[in-house]
Amino acid sequence: MAYSDKVIDHYNNPRNVGQMDKSSSEVGTGLVGAPECGDVMRLQIKVNPETQVIEDAKFKTFGCGSAIASSSLATEWVKGKTVAEALAISNTDIVKELALPPVKIHCSVLAEDAIRAAIGDWKKKNNVTETAAATTAAH
Amino acid sequence: MSDNGMIVTESATALPAGVHLPIYMDNHATTPLDPRILEAMMPYFGAKFGNAASRNHSFGWEAEQAVDKAREQIAKLIGATSKEIIFTSGATESNNLALKGIAEMYRERGNHIITQVTEHKAVLDTCKKLEKQGFRVTYLPVQADGLIDIEDLKRAIDDKTILISIMYANNEIGVVQPIREIGQLCHEKGIIFHTDAVQAVGKIPVDVQKDNIDVLSLSGHKIYGPKGVGALYVRRRNPRVQISEQINGGGHERGMRSGTLNVPGIVGLGAACEICSQEMEAEAKRETELRDYLKNKLENALDYVHVNGNMEHHLPGNLNMSFVYVEGESLLMGINDIAVSSGSACTSATLEPSYVLKALGLGDDVAHSSIRFGLGRFNTKAEVDYVSDKIIDVVSKLRELSPLYEMVKEGIDLTKIEWAAH
């Protein structure tokens, strides 16, 4: 499959690979996909409790080049954003940025889901309700 | 290189002697044309351009003579006689002609066909078509090692069974079926036995007499000959097999397959068989050694790898290996100067992993992690060293990136996780 230079770059030089302490209250972990589907993504965010800004992000992905690139890009994009801003990242943005072919749109959906799952985990740990997050975002 | 030491495809160091990139190690898909075969073919593109069916001048006679020689070369390789060789455009056509031609011809005797789930699509799709025309087809399962259970085959036979089609050697996992036993069973029961021998002919000894084969498909481009030419062996006695023609017009090839013969291609196929007759034994030994060397090197350097398919009944040049917790396509991406094939179908529209690997009972996750190496006549030990080093390097790096590998290393049971399947 002919990939865009951006996919190849993320594959060759994946950003933010690694893991953070799952048990920390500042860390949210999202694990999406399934081994039998050929892709599993784990995306983690570290959120500043005061500002709700995502200060760090890490990922590990089992999957094709597009899946690796999508999750690598997702970690880059969420860093420095507030939780609410990160929730606004959509899979179509990822598709556009990486110029993913139609058959690989699935990978971008997975990356979006991973961001949402990580944020969801963080919210659950910190008892942040949807409205509270929205209020924060409105500031 | 990034801070985590991820894949760098451009090698900064000079290549070892004898290694030229890209390396071709996908010889099940097709083989490069042997220069000796090209040389044999060349005159038939030029001065010797006659139509083998032109019986009234020297151009035609010259072509016919060349075709007859090829028929003998092919027949000799598989223990047949030259009159039993029908030329086709390749093994897909051979398989179609065999299955459809036999089904049509013997329909009054019965409508039941037996094949197996790991056949090539050229057989499976043809069987599906025959089902639509009222034939019953039994698709035998295979065991975990890829071999059929002969008892399953015996149980599947009934009084309406007219044809059994079982491939000689599998194109993905390289396992060699118990052909002689199947052939014997067919002959005892009066059932026609067809085998798609496209991966076996020229690689391992195939003998239609000893193996009790009635109809056999082979192809030129899998044995270092040209593409677009193949043959069908059709037994003439004990029993005499009849096949109804699927392409009409002119009655070429004993009326079984009309169409002007592809003389240069046929000359190439003949030359390919001639070389195999002479060199097969030595070549098989060399490829087996290279294959085992590759296998041992990978197994010694990496954990969580396993080999697919029975290694005792196996093609010399085939190695199908699963690198668990690494996805096949991303592995191929990291070794883009090496041509191999992935059991993961992530590049196709369906995203379904190989049906052959799944038939062995492999989970989708492992099937997604599999690579097929196809060693051939022109691969060298230096290439195998380069390929194995590179695979080890890329698998290790991708596992650093794999959440599954990390979890397994931490002692987490992946089967206990509730995955959100997409």
Interface residues (C-beta under 8 A of the other chain):
Chain A: M1 Y3 I8 Y11 N12 N13 P14 R15 V17 G18 Q19 L31 V32 G33 A34 P35 E36 C37 G38 D39 V40 M41 R42 K60 T61 F62 G63 C64 G65 A67 I68 V103 H106 V109 L110 D113
Chain B: M1 S2 N4 M6 I7 V8 T9 Y325 V326 E327 E329 S330 M333 G334 S344 C346 T347 S348 A349 L351 P353 G363 D364 D365 H368 E400 L401 S402 P403 L404 Y405 E406 L414 I417 W419 A420 A421 H422
